[in-house]
Amino acid sequence: MKTKGIFNRLTFCLAVFSPAAIAGVHCSELINATILHKNGNVYFTSQKTCHNWCQIKWTGENDKERAFAMLLSARTTNKPVTFYLDNLDSCDDLNPTYQSPGYIVY
């Protein structure tokens, strides 16, 4: 019985602390297009993960404006930005339409 308890704890630890259980990646990519829509939302497409439109779903209007400025600057200068995408396991995966990054580094 004692062995079963140790096995259960070990299995739990492996499941919780394994890399597969911790989703999220940092992806550096070029911006293909960015839109500030009349509904106040920011949409963009990128080189790798956002072939369909992704969206900045942040709550603060100032946050959206700053994100739009970063994306527009990156597009204009043709320099990559790095997104933290908490729903992906690889930068080779595609985001669902209108998915939002956790943060952007430029």
N, CA, C and O of each residue as an XYZ file, in Angstrom:
424
protein
N       0.805     -1.189      0.000
C       0.000      0.000      0.000
C       0.857      1.265      0.000
O       0.519      2.255     -0.649
N       1.961      1.220      0.731
C       2.826      2.383      0.799
C       3.412      2.701     -0.579
O       3.569      3.872     -0.928
N       3.731      1.684     -1.354
C       4.276      1.865     -2.704
C       3.263      2.553     -3.609
O       3.634      3.398     -4.423
N       1.990      2.199     -3.475
C       0.947      2.810     -4.296
C       0.848      4.310     -4.018
O       0.681      5.101     -4.947
N       0.947      4.704     -2.761
C       0.892      6.118     -2.393
C       2.065      6.901     -2.971
O       1.891      8.017     -3.459
N       3.247      6.321     -2.918
C       4.431      6.965     -3.484
C       4.286      7.078     -4.995
O       4.621      8.108     -5.580
N       3.785      6.014     -5.629
C       3.576      6.027     -7.077
C       2.573      7.117     -7.466
O       2.786      7.825     -8.450
N       1.495      7.260     -6.713
C       0.490      8.284     -7.015
C       1.077      9.687     -6.883
O       0.801     10.555     -7.711
N       1.880      9.912     -5.855
C       2.512     11.231     -5.676
C       3.507     11.521     -6.794
O       3.575     12.640     -7.303
N       4.278     10.502     -7.172
C       5.241     10.663     -8.256
C       4.531     10.965     -9.573
O       4.959     11.846    -10.318
N       3.458     10.248     -9.862
C       2.683     10.482    -11.077
C       2.122     11.894    -11.083
O       2.163     12.573    -12.109
N       1.598     12.344     -9.948
C       1.063     13.701     -9.831
C       2.153     14.734    -10.098
O       1.926     15.679    -10.854
N       3.310     14.580     -9.505
C       4.413     15.526     -9.696
C       4.868     15.577    -11.149
O       5.121     16.656    -11.683
N       4.973     14.424    -11.786
C       5.372     14.387    -13.191
C       4.342     15.078    -14.076
O       4.706     15.779    -15.020
N       3.077     14.886    -13.781
C       2.022     15.518    -14.581
C       2.012     17.032    -14.389
O       1.850     17.780    -15.354
N       2.183     17.478    -13.164
C       2.116     18.913    -12.883
C       3.363     19.657    -13.358
O       3.264     20.772    -13.870
N       4.523     19.049    -13.192
C       5.765     19.755    -13.483
C       6.399     19.389    -14.815
O       7.510     19.837    -15.100
N       5.740     18.600    -15.631
C       6.306     18.249    -16.932
C       6.172     19.433    -17.882
O       5.235     20.220    -17.745
N       7.088     19.580    -18.845
C       7.008     20.686    -19.797
C       5.706     20.688    -20.584
O       5.210     21.758    -20.935
N       5.147     19.539    -20.868
C       3.897     19.476    -21.635
C       2.734     20.055    -20.846
O       1.769     20.541    -21.436
N       2.812     20.013    -19.514
C       1.720     20.532    -18.700
C       1.766     22.047    -18.600
O       0.782     22.671    -18.203
N       2.884     22.638    -18.952
C       3.042     24.082    -18.863
C       3.031     24.649    -20.276
O       4.062     24.676    -20.948
N       1.885     25.093    -20.715
C       1.765     25.647    -22.063
C       2.268     27.080    -22.064
O       2.346     27.731    -21.022
N       2.601     27.549    -23.234
C       3.022     28.932    -23.399
C       4.396     29.005    -24.019
O       5.321     28.300    -23.614
N       4.517     29.876    -25.017
C       5.784     30.050    -25.713
C       6.015     31.523    -26.008
O       5.080     32.322    -26.056
N       7.269     31.856    -26.202
C       7.663     33.175    -26.682
C       8.027     33.024    -28.156
O       8.925     32.253    -28.496
N       7.343     33.747    -29.026
C       7.569     33.637    -30.460
C       7.955     35.005    -31.018
O       7.228     35.987    -30.868
N       9.104     35.041    -31.655
C       9.576     36.265    -32.302
C       9.199     36.185    -33.771
O       9.575     35.241    -34.465
N       8.448     37.188    -34.248
C       7.969     37.143    -35.624
C       7.679     38.541    -36.167
O       7.537     39.511    -35.422
N       7.598     38.601    -37.479
C       7.292     39.853    -38.165
C       5.787     40.067    -38.227
O       5.014     39.110    -38.270
N       5.385     41.318    -38.231
C       3.978     41.685    -38.342
C       3.657     41.891    -39.820
O       4.350     42.641    -40.507
N       2.615     41.233    -40.306
C       2.201     41.391    -41.699
C       1.227     42.544    -41.876
O       1.313     43.279    -42.860
N       0.302     42.714    -40.937
C      -0.705     43.774    -41.022
C      -1.230     44.067    -39.628
O      -1.214     43.204    -38.750
N      -1.692     45.285    -39.437
C      -2.321     45.657    -38.169
C      -3.444     46.635    -38.453
O      -3.325     47.492    -39.328
N      -4.538     46.505    -37.711
C      -5.723     47.329    -37.920
C      -6.201     47.862    -36.581
O      -6.273     47.124    -35.599
N      -6.524     49.134    -36.548
C      -7.261     49.715    -35.433
C      -8.689     49.861    -35.940
O      -8.976     50.750    -36.741
N      -9.574     49.004    -35.482
C     -10.945     48.927    -35.986
C     -11.811     49.995    -35.333
O     -11.499     50.473    -34.242
N     -12.909     50.372    -36.005
C     -13.805     51.380    -35.448
C     -14.477     50.918    -34.159
O     -14.999     51.740    -33.406
N     -14.470     49.608    -33.898
C     -15.010     49.106    -32.632
C     -14.032     49.297    -31.474
O     -14.330     48.928    -30.338
N     -12.863     49.874    -31.763
C     -11.866     50.151    -30.725
C     -10.876     49.033    -30.492
O      -9.976     49.168    -29.662
N     -11.021     47.936    -31.203
C     -10.120     46.801    -31.028
C      -8.959     46.850    -32.012
O      -9.062     47.439    -33.088
N      -7.854     46.221    -31.622
C      -6.660     46.126    -32.447
C      -6.553     44.688    -32.945
O      -6.599     43.742    -32.159
N      -6.410     44.536    -34.265
C      -6.259     43.230    -34.891
C      -4.944     43.214    -35.659
O      -4.475     44.256    -36.117
N      -4.343     42.021    -35.803
C      -3.088     41.930    -36.540
C      -2.895     40.530    -37.091
O      -3.492     39.567    -36.611
N      -2.051     40.434    -38.105
C      -1.579     39.144    -38.600
C      -0.066     39.153    -38.486
O       0.567     40.208    -38.517
N       0.504     37.963    -38.353
C       1.948     37.866    -38.187
C       2.500     36.728    -39.036
O       1.763     35.954    -39.646
N       3.804     36.661    -39.050
C       4.552     35.735    -39.897
C       4.303     34.265    -39.568
O       4.244     33.440    -40.481
N       4.155     33.916    -38.293
C       4.103     32.508    -37.900
C       2.776     32.096    -37.266
O       2.075     31.234    -37.796
N       2.441     32.693    -36.163
C       1.354     32.167    -35.333
C      -0.011     32.784    -35.601
O      -1.027     32.217    -35.200
N      -0.057     33.911    -36.256
C      -1.331     34.610    -36.485
C      -1.566     34.827    -37.976
O      -1.627     35.965    -38.442
N      -1.696     33.740    -38.714
C      -2.016     33.859    -40.140
C      -3.425     34.406    -40.300
O      -3.685     35.227    -41.179
N      -4.338     33.942    -39.440
C      -5.669     34.531    -39.354
C      -5.544     35.707    -38.398
O      -4.503     35.861    -37.759
N      -6.531     36.509    -38.285
C      -6.428     37.695    -37.443
C      -6.355     37.338    -35.966
O      -7.182     36.581    -35.457
N      -5.357     37.891    -35.284
C      -5.301     37.848    -33.827
C      -5.776     39.209    -33.326
O      -5.918     40.151    -34.106
N      -6.014     39.302    -32.047
C      -6.593     40.510    -31.483
C      -5.908     40.859    -30.169
O      -5.489     39.975    -29.422
N      -5.800     42.145    -29.896
C      -5.358     42.590    -28.575
C      -6.622     42.693    -27.722
O      -7.440     43.592    -27.918
N      -6.774     41.767    -26.778
C      -7.978     41.726    -25.936
C      -7.677     42.249    -24.532
O      -8.158     41.696    -23.543
N      -6.911     43.274    -24.454
C      -6.575     43.831    -23.152
C      -7.661     44.814    -22.746
O      -8.331     45.394    -23.602
N      -7.835     45.002    -21.461
C      -8.975     45.778    -20.983
C      -8.772     47.283    -21.052
O      -9.734     48.014    -21.289
N      -7.578     47.760    -20.858
C      -7.354     49.200    -20.836
C      -7.219     49.794    -22.228
O      -6.496     49.255    -23.066
N      -7.914     50.904    -22.481
C      -7.813     51.564    -23.782
C      -6.381     52.037    -24.043
O      -5.901     51.950    -25.173
N      -5.699     52.534    -23.016
C      -4.306     52.962    -23.195
C      -3.417     51.776    -23.552
O      -2.472     51.920    -24.327
N      -3.714     50.603    -22.991
C      -2.942     49.399    -23.309
C      -3.102     49.037    -24.781
O      -2.129     48.680    -25.445
N      -4.326     49.129    -25.290
C      -4.575     48.830    -26.702
C      -3.849     49.831    -27.601
O      -3.275     49.454    -28.622
N      -3.878     51.098    -27.217
C      -3.200     52.127    -28.015
C      -1.698     51.886    -28.056
O      -1.077     52.018    -29.111
N      -1.112     51.536    -26.922
C       0.326     51.263    -26.887
C       0.659     50.017    -27.699
O       1.667     49.989    -28.405
N      -0.174     48.992    -27.606
C       0.051     47.772    -28.390
C      -0.050     48.079    -29.885
O       0.761     47.591    -30.673
N      -1.031     48.878    -30.278
C      -1.176     49.251    -31.683
C       0.067     50.004    -32.155
O       0.562     49.756    -33.255
N       0.572     50.921    -31.332
C       1.775     51.676    -31.696
C       2.974     50.743    -31.866
O       3.764     50.914    -32.795
N       3.114     49.767    -30.984
C       4.215     48.808    -31.092
C       4.101     47.983    -32.372
O       5.081     47.807    -33.095
N       2.901     47.481    -32.644
C       2.696     46.659    -33.840
C       2.908     47.464    -35.111
O       3.511     46.976    -36.067
N       2.415     48.689    -35.125
C       2.585     49.556    -36.293
C       4.050     49.902    -36.512
O       4.531     49.910    -37.645
N       4.751     50.186    -35.432
C       6.186     50.481    -35.531
C       6.958     49.267    -36.038
O       7.837     49.398    -36.891
N       6.635     48.101    -35.522
C       7.311     46.873    -35.962
C       7.033     46.602    -37.435
O       7.924     46.179    -38.171
N       5.807     46.843    -37.862
C       5.451     46.636    -39.276
C       6.183     47.633    -40.165
O       6.708     47.262    -41.215
N       6.217     48.871    -39.757
C       6.845     49.929    -40.546
C       8.351     49.724    -40.678
O       8.917     49.949    -41.748
N       8.995     49.302    -39.604
C      10.448     49.108    -39.610
C      10.852     47.696    -40.025
O      12.038     47.407    -40.189
N       9.866     46.821    -40.193
C      10.106     45.419    -40.563
C      11.017     44.704    -39.554
O      11.893     43.925    -39.928
N      10.783     44.993    -38.268
C      11.525     44.345    -37.186
C      10.583     43.422    -36.426
O       9.404     43.737    -36.267
N      11.084     42.295    -35.959
C      10.209     41.343    -35.252
C       9.820     41.819    -33.859
O      10.540     42.579    -33.211
N       8.672     41.352    -33.427
C       8.240     41.503    -32.037
C       8.176     40.101    -31.444
O       8.084     39.114    -32.174
N       8.224     40.019    -30.140
C       8.102     38.739    -29.459
C       6.793     38.728    -28.699
O       6.520     39.610    -27.885
N       5.983     37.709    -28.980
C       4.715     37.528    -28.295
C       4.855     36.427    -27.270
O       5.554     35.442    -27.506
N       4.192     36.583    -26.126
C       4.002     35.460    -25.224
C       2.614     34.921    -25.503
O       1.617     35.619    -25.318
N       2.553     33.681    -25.946
C       1.301     33.033    -26.323
C       1.061     31.868    -25.375
O       1.654     30.799    -25.521
N       0.193     32.087    -24.412
C       0.001     31.090    -23.355
C      -0.833     29.889    -23.783
O      -0.922     28.912    -23.039
N      -1.439     29.937    -24.953
C      -2.266     28.820    -25.391
C      -1.554     27.902    -26.388
O      -2.130     26.903    -26.820
N      -0.322     28.220    -26.756
C       0.419     27.407    -27.722
C       1.564     26.669    -27.050
O       2.064     27.087    -26.005
N       1.969     25.572    -27.660
C       3.116     24.798    -27.178
C       4.341     24.992    -28.058
O       5.450     24.617    -27.676
N       4.141     25.583    -29.248
C       5.230     25.752    -30.207
C       4.935     26.952    -31.095
O       3.777     27.279    -31.350
N       5.980     27.594    -31.555
C       5.820     28.719    -32.480
C       5.441     28.242    -33.881
O       5.165     29.062    -34.757
N       5.426     26.946    -34.098
C       4.966     26.390    -35.361
C       3.449     26.183    -35.375
O       2.872     25.896    -36.424
N       2.803     26.329    -34.213
C       1.350     26.190    -34.117
C       0.684     27.496    -34.560
O       1.282     28.569    -34.477
N      -0.549     27.389    -35.026
C      -1.320     28.566    -35.395
C      -2.304     28.901    -34.285
O      -2.936     28.019    -33.705
N      -2.419     30.186    -34.002
C      -3.398     30.651    -33.031
C      -4.796     30.556    -33.603
O      -4.979     30.725    -34.808
N      -5.788     30.288    -32.767
C      -7.164     30.415    -33.237
C      -7.438     31.889    -33.583
O      -6.794     32.789    -33.044
N      -8.384     32.118    -34.472
C      -8.740     33.481    -34.862
C      -9.135     34.294    -33.637
O      -9.862     33.813    -32.767
N      -8.651     35.524    -33.578
C      -8.908     36.514    -32.523
C      -8.272     36.169    -31.183
O      -8.658     36.732    -30.159
N      -7.303     35.254    -31.170
C      -6.563     34.959    -29.937
C      -5.692     36.168    -29.594
O      -5.241     36.885    -30.486
N      -5.466     36.383    -28.334
C      -4.686     37.530    -27.875
C      -3.394     37.082    -27.196
O      -3.404     36.123    -26.424
N      -2.271     37.772    -27.478
C      -1.038     37.458    -26.750
C      -1.132     37.947    -25.313
O      -1.870     38.884    -25.008
N      -0.378     37.303    -24.440
C      -0.315     37.742    -23.052
C       0.450     39.050    -22.910
O       0.076     39.920    -22.124
N       1.524     39.178    -23.680
C       2.280     40.428    -23.735
C       3.105     40.457    -25.010
O       3.261     39.449    -25.700
N       3.629     41.645    -25.303
C       4.418     41.879    -26.509
C       5.721     42.548    -26.101
O       5.728     43.469    -25.284
N       6.837     42.073    -26.684
C       8.152     42.683    -26.449
C       8.656     43.203    -27.783
O       8.670     42.467    -28.770
N       9.066     44.453    -27.825
C       9.586     45.034    -29.079
C      10.936     45.632    -28.834
O      11.549     46.173    -29.755
